[in-house]
């Protein structure tokens, strides 16, 4: 057995104070595959262990009620987190995932490519003559927001409010929720549930081809259909997940385009490389830096006994920079292949919206670099901070201002 004496500690409380956590991640990997975390926590930083543990059935996502109450407090947000697919384990997770996947199927996602391209081109048209834009507020935020609003067929007049409430709800997924923000998260759940309940009633009267209507009619032999409560909370989660994660992917990729200009040149020379480039953007700066799992059965990992009831923290962003797997991980290589990054998780909890995020991101970077012959910084990128650091485990930018020159 490996001793825990002198083992480094990676506390999630410390993570939010880090503007650049990658040097710390490297120190953890250099030490070994595992280190101590907070009380009852083990932290894994290397790709081999992180990748394997993401797929290990002895790890689950259904945490005890009091675990989530510690971060978000008691209230509607706490109840919401216990109902959505990301925090359910089999067999409940299996049923929910099958029904949701049937509603948001691959054919439906593929059919969105052309509408997304038109949307992106329309947004870029507004800034072609001005020569300046913010790649976050003008592109990374509106594209996924509009796509998810269209998928759920949310009326145009309501979209701004839904996006605002969803941004407030997003705080419930962070490890740290300041006391003054908890009430805001709980209130947003109430607003969103009330709105989605009214929308659901309308769709039952007049069903369409939107995602909400598909969730109503999704069935599987021998399996109960989704209840209204499951439809409402999981529709809200799908909207949030499709909005938040994709926004962060586009924002971090945009910052990389500016800081490493060779990435722009590569995409202009080979526009068809956009999907491969997106995978590298997600590896280089993961939109979610870590995920947690609950140990449901005592297990041996990397020479350590991890007992039932403990929590493992899987550092996805660190695994994506593991030198044992990725050559020169600090440099973006848009031709990197294979690219086994873990930014979308793995196993039964692999990101439900991964296919949609890939389509949106690839289209954005393909159209952006085709439209402009040069994209350069018009100021410093503004990193999204919370409590002195990033909103761990999320990694994003509030602003990436650029000057552009039409092709």
C-alpha positions as CSV (number, residue, x, y, z in Angstrom):
1,X,0.0,0.0,0.0
2,X,1.2,3.5,-0.8
3,X,1.4,5.7,2.3
4,X,-0.7,8.9,2.6
5,X,2.1,10.6,4.6
6,X,3.4,13.7,2.7
7,X,0.8,13.2,0.0
8,X,-0.2,16.5,-1.6
9,X,-3.8,17.8,-1.1
10,X,-6.0,19.3,-3.7
11,X,-8.8,21.0,-1.9
12,X,-11.8,22.1,-3.9
13,X,-12.0,25.2,-1.6
14,X,-8.5,26.2,-3.0
15,X,-9.4,25.5,-6.6
16,X,-11.7,28.6,-7.0
17,X,-8.7,30.9,-6.1
18,X,-6.6,29.6,-9.0
19,X,-6.5,31.7,-12.2
20,X,-4.4,29.1,-13.9
21,X,-4.8,25.6,-12.3
22,X,-2.8,23.8,-15.0
23,X,0.6,24.1,-13.2
24,X,-1.0,22.7,-10.1
25,X,-2.5,19.8,-12.1
26,X,1.0,19.0,-13.4
27,X,2.4,18.9,-9.9
28,X,-0.3,16.5,-8.9
29,X,0.4,14.2,-11.9
30,X,4.1,14.4,-11.3
31,X,3.5,13.2,-7.7
32,X,1.3,10.3,-8.7
33,X,-2.1,9.3,-9.9
34,X,-3.9,10.1,-6.6
35,X,-3.8,12.7,-3.8
36,X,-5.9,13.8,-0.9
37,X,-8.9,16.1,-1.3
38,X,-11.3,17.4,1.3
39,X,-12.8,15.3,4.1
40,X,-13.6,11.9,2.7
41,X,-12.3,12.8,-0.8
42,X,-9.7,11.2,-3.1
43,X,-8.5,13.2,-6.1
44,X,-7.3,11.6,-9.4
45,X,-5.3,13.6,-11.9
46,X,-3.9,11.2,-14.5
47,X,-5.6,10.1,-17.6
48,X,-5.5,6.4,-17.1
49,X,-7.2,6.5,-13.7
50,X,-9.7,9.2,-14.6
51,X,-10.7,7.5,-17.8
52,X,-11.2,4.1,-16.0
53,X,-13.0,5.5,-13.1
54,X,-15.5,7.4,-15.3
55,X,-16.6,4.0,-16.5
56,X,-16.4,2.1,-13.3
57,X,-19.9,0.9,-12.2
58,X,-18.8,1.0,-8.5
59,X,-18.9,4.8,-8.7
60,X,-22.3,6.6,-8.8
61,X,-23.8,10.1,-9.0
62,X,-26.7,9.7,-6.5
63,X,-25.3,11.6,-3.5
64,X,-27.1,11.7,-0.2
65,X,-29.5,14.6,0.2
66,X,-27.4,16.3,2.9
67,X,-24.3,16.3,0.5
68,X,-26.0,18.6,-2.0
69,X,-27.6,20.6,0.8
70,X,-24.1,21.6,2.0
71,X,-23.4,23.5,-1.2
72,X,-26.9,24.7,-2.3
73,X,-28.9,24.6,0.8
74,X,-32.4,23.2,1.2
75,X,-35.0,24.3,-1.3
76,X,-36.3,23.8,-4.8
77,X,-32.7,23.7,-6.4
78,X,-31.8,20.8,-4.0
79,X,-34.9,18.9,-5.0
80,X,-34.3,19.7,-8.7
81,X,-30.7,18.3,-8.5
82,X,-32.1,15.0,-7.2
83,X,-34.5,14.6,-10.1
84,X,-32.4,15.3,-13.2
85,X,-30.6,12.6,-15.2
86,X,-27.1,13.6,-14.4
87,X,-27.6,12.8,-10.7
88,X,-29.4,9.5,-11.1
89,X,-27.9,6.0,-11.3
90,X,-29.1,2.9,-13.0
91,X,-31.8,1.7,-13.3
92,X,-33.4,5.1,-13.1
93,X,-30.6,6.7,-15.1
94,X,-30.9,4.0,-17.8
95,X,-34.6,4.7,-18.2
96,X,-34.3,8.4,-18.3
97,X,-31.4,8.3,-20.7
98,X,-33.1,6.0,-23.2
99,X,-36.2,8.2,-23.3
100,X,-34.2,11.5,-23.5
101,X,-32.0,10.1,-26.2
102,X,-35.0,9.0,-28.2
103,X,-36.3,12.6,-27.9
104,X,-32.9,14.2,-28.9
105,X,-31.8,11.5,-31.4
106,X,-28.7,11.7,-33.7
107,X,-30.8,12.3,-36.9
108,X,-32.4,15.3,-35.2
109,X,-29.0,16.7,-34.2
110,X,-27.5,16.2,-37.7
111,X,-30.4,18.0,-39.3
112,X,-29.5,21.1,-37.2
113,X,-26.2,21.7,-39.0
114,X,-27.5,23.9,-41.8
115,X,-29.8,26.0,-39.6
116,X,-26.9,26.5,-37.1
117,X,-24.7,27.7,-40.0
118,X,-27.3,30.2,-41.1
119,X,-27.7,31.4,-37.6
120,X,-23.9,31.9,-37.2
121,X,-23.6,33.6,-40.6
122,X,-26.4,36.0,-39.6
123,X,-24.7,36.9,-36.3
124,X,-21.3,37.5,-38.1
125,X,-23.0,39.7,-40.7
126,X,-23.7,42.2,-38.0
127,X,-20.1,42.7,-37.2
128,X,-18.4,42.3,-40.6
129,X,-18.5,46.1,-41.3
130,X,-17.8,47.2,-37.7
131,X,-14.5,45.2,-37.6
132,X,-14.9,44.4,-33.9
133,X,-16.9,41.9,-31.8
134,X,-16.9,40.0,-28.6
135,X,-16.6,36.3,-29.3
136,X,-18.4,35.5,-26.0
137,X,-21.4,37.9,-25.8
138,X,-21.8,38.2,-29.6
139,X,-21.3,34.5,-30.5
140,X,-20.7,32.0,-27.7
141,X,-23.7,33.0,-25.7
142,X,-26.4,33.6,-28.4
143,X,-25.7,30.6,-30.6
144,X,-26.4,27.8,-28.0
145,X,-29.2,29.9,-26.4
146,X,-31.0,30.3,-29.7
147,X,-30.4,26.6,-30.7
148,X,-31.8,25.3,-27.4
149,X,-34.7,27.8,-27.5
150,X,-35.5,26.5,-31.0
151,X,-35.3,22.9,-29.9
152,X,-37.8,23.5,-27.2
153,X,-39.8,25.9,-29.3
154,X,-39.7,28.6,-26.7
155,X,-41.5,31.8,-27.9
156,X,-39.1,34.5,-28.9
157,X,-40.6,37.0,-26.4
158,X,-39.7,34.6,-23.5
159,X,-36.2,33.6,-24.5
160,X,-34.3,36.4,-22.7
161,X,-36.0,35.6,-19.4
162,X,-35.4,31.9,-19.7
163,X,-31.7,32.4,-20.5
164,X,-31.4,34.7,-17.5
165,X,-33.1,32.3,-15.1
166,X,-31.0,29.4,-16.5
167,X,-27.8,31.4,-15.8
168,X,-28.9,31.8,-12.2
169,X,-29.8,28.1,-12.0
170,X,-26.3,27.2,-13.3
171,X,-24.9,28.2,-9.9
172,X,-26.5,25.1,-8.4
173,X,-24.0,23.0,-10.3
174,X,-20.9,24.7,-9.0
175,X,-19.0,23.3,-6.0
176,X,-19.2,26.6,-4.2
177,X,-22.4,28.7,-4.0
178,X,-22.0,31.9,-1.9
179,X,-24.7,32.4,0.6
180,X,-26.0,35.5,-1.3
181,X,-26.4,33.4,-4.5
182,X,-28.3,30.4,-3.0
183,X,-31.6,32.2,-2.8
184,X,-31.2,33.3,-6.5
185,X,-30.6,29.7,-7.5
186,X,-33.7,28.4,-5.6
187,X,-35.9,31.2,-7.0
188,X,-34.8,30.5,-10.6
189,X,-35.9,26.9,-10.2
190,X,-39.4,28.1,-9.2
191,X,-39.6,30.5,-12.1
192,X,-38.4,27.9,-14.6
193,X,-40.6,25.2,-13.4
194,X,-43.7,27.4,-13.5
195,X,-42.8,28.5,-17.0
196,X,-42.1,25.0,-18.3
197,X,-45.2,23.6,-16.7
198,X,-47.3,26.1,-18.7
199,X,-45.4,25.3,-21.8
200,X,-45.9,21.5,-21.2
201,X,-49.7,22.0,-20.8
202,X,-49.7,23.9,-24.1
203,X,-47.7,21.1,-25.9
204,X,-50.1,18.4,-24.6
205,X,-52.9,20.4,-26.3
206,X,-51.0,21.2,-29.4
207,X,-48.0,18.8,-29.8
208,X,-45.3,19.7,-32.4
209,X,-41.9,18.4,-33.5
210,X,-40.0,20.2,-30.7
211,X,-38.0,18.5,-28.0
212,X,-40.7,19.0,-25.3
213,X,-43.3,17.3,-27.5
214,X,-41.0,14.4,-28.2
215,X,-40.4,14.0,-24.5
216,X,-44.1,13.7,-23.9
217,X,-44.5,10.9,-26.5
218,X,-41.3,9.0,-25.8
219,X,-42.0,5.5,-24.7
220,X,-40.2,2.2,-24.3
221,X,-41.8,-1.2,-24.1
222,X,-42.1,-2.3,-20.5
223,X,-41.0,1.2,-19.2
224,X,-43.1,3.9,-17.7
225,X,-43.2,7.2,-19.8
226,X,-41.7,10.3,-18.4
227,X,-43.8,11.9,-15.7
228,X,-44.6,15.6,-16.0
229,X,-42.2,16.3,-13.2
230,X,-39.4,14.4,-14.9
231,X,-40.2,16.1,-18.2
232,X,-40.1,19.6,-16.7
233,X,-36.9,19.2,-14.7
234,X,-35.0,17.3,-17.3
235,X,-36.1,19.7,-20.1
236,X,-34.7,22.5,-17.9
237,X,-31.5,20.5,-17.5
238,X,-31.2,19.8,-21.2
239,X,-31.6,23.5,-21.9
240,X,-29.1,24.5,-19.3
241,X,-26.5,21.8,-20.3
242,X,-26.9,22.7,-24.0
243,X,-26.4,26.3,-23.2
244,X,-23.8,26.4,-20.5
245,X,-21.3,23.8,-21.7
246,X,-21.4,24.8,-25.4
247,X,-21.0,28.5,-24.5
248,X,-17.9,27.6,-22.5
249,X,-16.5,25.4,-25.4
250,X,-16.9,28.2,-27.9
251,X,-15.5,30.8,-25.4
252,X,-12.4,28.9,-24.5
253,X,-11.8,27.9,-28.1
254,X,-12.2,31.5,-29.2
255,X,-9.6,32.6,-26.6
256,X,-7.2,30.0,-28.0
257,X,-7.7,31.2,-31.5
258,X,-6.5,34.6,-30.4
259,X,-3.6,33.4,-28.2
260,X,-2.3,30.8,-30.6
261,X,-2.7,32.3,-34.1
262,X,-1.5,29.1,-35.8
263,X,-4.9,27.6,-35.0
264,X,-6.6,30.2,-37.2
265,X,-4.2,29.5,-40.1
266,X,-4.8,25.7,-39.8
267,X,-8.6,26.1,-40.0
268,X,-8.5,28.5,-42.9
269,X,-6.2,26.2,-44.9
270,X,-8.4,23.2,-44.1
271,X,-12.0,24.2,-43.2
272,X,-13.0,20.5,-43.1
273,X,-10.7,20.1,-40.0
274,X,-13.2,22.1,-37.8
275,X,-14.5,18.9,-36.1
276,X,-11.0,17.7,-35.3
277,X,-10.0,21.2,-34.2
278,X,-13.0,21.3,-31.8
279,X,-11.9,18.1,-30.1
280,X,-8.5,19.7,-29.5
281,X,-10.1,22.9,-28.2
282,X,-12.0,20.8,-25.7
283,X,-8.9,18.9,-24.7
284,X,-6.8,22.0,-24.3
285,X,-9.2,23.9,-22.1
286,X,-12.0,21.6,-20.8
287,X,-15.3,23.4,-20.3
288,X,-15.7,21.4,-17.0
289,X,-12.5,20.8,-15.1
290,X,-13.7,18.1,-12.7
291,X,-16.5,15.8,-11.8
292,X,-17.3,13.9,-8.7
293,X,-18.5,10.4,-8.0
294,X,-19.7,8.5,-4.9
295,X,-18.0,5.2,-4.1
296,X,-20.8,2.6,-3.7
297,X,-18.5,-0.4,-3.1
298,X,-15.1,-0.4,-1.4
299,X,-12.4,-0.6,-4.1
300,X,-8.7,-0.6,-4.7
301,X,-7.3,2.1,-7.0
302,X,-3.6,2.9,-7.6
303,X,-2.6,1.1,-4.4
304,X,-5.1,2.8,-2.2
305,X,-8.2,1.4,-0.5
306,X,-11.1,3.7,-1.2
307,X,-14.0,2.8,1.1
308,X,-17.7,2.9,0.4
309,X,-19.2,6.3,1.0
310,X,-16.1,8.2,0.0
311,X,-16.1,10.8,-2.8
312,X,-13.7,10.7,-5.7
313,X,-12.8,13.9,-7.6
314,X,-11.8,13.2,-11.2
315,X,-9.8,16.1,-12.6
316,X,-10.9,16.0,-16.3
317,X,-8.8,19.0,-17.3
318,X,-5.7,17.5,-15.7
319,X,-6.2,14.2,-17.5
320,X,-6.5,16.0,-20.8
321,X,-3.0,17.4,-20.2
322,X,-1.4,14.1,-19.1
323,X,2.0,13.9,-20.8
324,X,1.8,10.1,-20.8
325,X,-1.1,10.3,-23.3
326,X,-0.8,13.7,-25.1
327,X,2.5,14.9,-26.6
328,X,3.2,18.6,-25.9
329,X,-0.1,19.0,-24.2
330,X,0.4,22.8,-23.6
331,X,0.3,23.4,-27.4
332,X,-2.9,23.2,-29.4
333,X,-2.5,20.7,-32.2
334,X,-5.5,20.7,-34.5
335,X,-4.4,17.6,-36.2
336,X,-4.0,15.6,-33.0
337,X,-5.2,12.0,-33.5
338,X,-6.1,10.1,-31.6
339,X,-7.4,12.5,-29.1
340,X,-8.9,10.6,-26.2
341,X,-9.8,13.6,-24.1
342,X,-12.4,13.1,-21.3
343,X,-14.1,16.5,-21.5
344,X,-17.5,14.9,-22.1
345,X,-17.0,12.4,-19.2
346,X,-17.5,8.7,-19.9
347,X,-19.4,5.6,-19.1
348,X,-23.2,5.7,-18.4
349,X,-22.9,9.4,-17.5
350,X,-21.2,10.5,-20.8
351,X,-22.6,13.9,-21.7
352,X,-26.1,13.6,-23.2
353,X,-25.6,16.7,-25.4
354,X,-22.1,15.8,-26.7
355,X,-23.2,15.4,-30.3
356,X,-25.1,18.7,-30.3
357,X,-22.2,20.6,-28.8
358,X,-19.9,19.1,-31.4
359,X,-22.1,20.2,-34.2
360,X,-22.5,23.7,-32.8
361,X,-18.8,24.2,-32.0
362,X,-17.6,22.9,-35.3
363,X,-19.9,25.1,-37.3
364,X,-19.0,28.2,-35.3
365,X,-15.3,27.8,-35.8
366,X,-15.6,26.8,-39.4
367,X,-17.8,29.9,-40.3
368,X,-15.8,32.3,-38.1
369,X,-12.4,31.5,-39.7
370,X,-13.9,31.4,-43.2
371,X,-15.5,34.8,-42.7
372,X,-12.5,36.7,-41.4
373,X,-9.0,36.7,-42.7
374,X,-7.6,37.8,-39.4
375,X,-8.8,37.7,-35.8
376,X,-6.7,39.4,-33.2
377,X,-7.2,40.5,-29.6
378,X,-8.8,43.9,-29.0
379,X,-8.1,43.7,-25.3
380,X,-7.6,41.1,-22.6
381,X,-9.9,38.2,-22.4
382,X,-12.0,38.5,-19.2
383,X,-11.9,35.3,-17.3
384,X,-15.2,34.4,-15.5
385,X,-14.4,34.5,-11.8
386,X,-16.4,33.8,-8.7
387,X,-15.2,34.3,-5.2
388,X,-11.7,35.3,-6.4
389,X,-11.4,32.4,-8.9
390,X,-13.3,30.4,-11.4
391,X,-16.7,28.9,-10.8
392,X,-15.2,25.5,-10.1
393,X,-15.6,23.1,-11.8
394,X,-16.6,25.3,-14.7
395,X,-14.1,27.1,-16.9
396,X,-15.2,30.0,-19.0
397,X,-14.7,33.6,-20.2
398,X,-17.1,36.5,-19.9
399,X,-15.4,38.4,-22.7
400,X,-13.0,37.7,-25.6
401,X,-12.9,41.1,-27.5
402,X,-11.4,40.9,-31.0
403,X,-10.7,42.9,-34.1
404,X,-11.5,41.2,-37.3
405,X,-10.7,41.7,-41.0
406,X,-13.0,40.3,-43.6
407,X,-11.7,37.6,-45.9
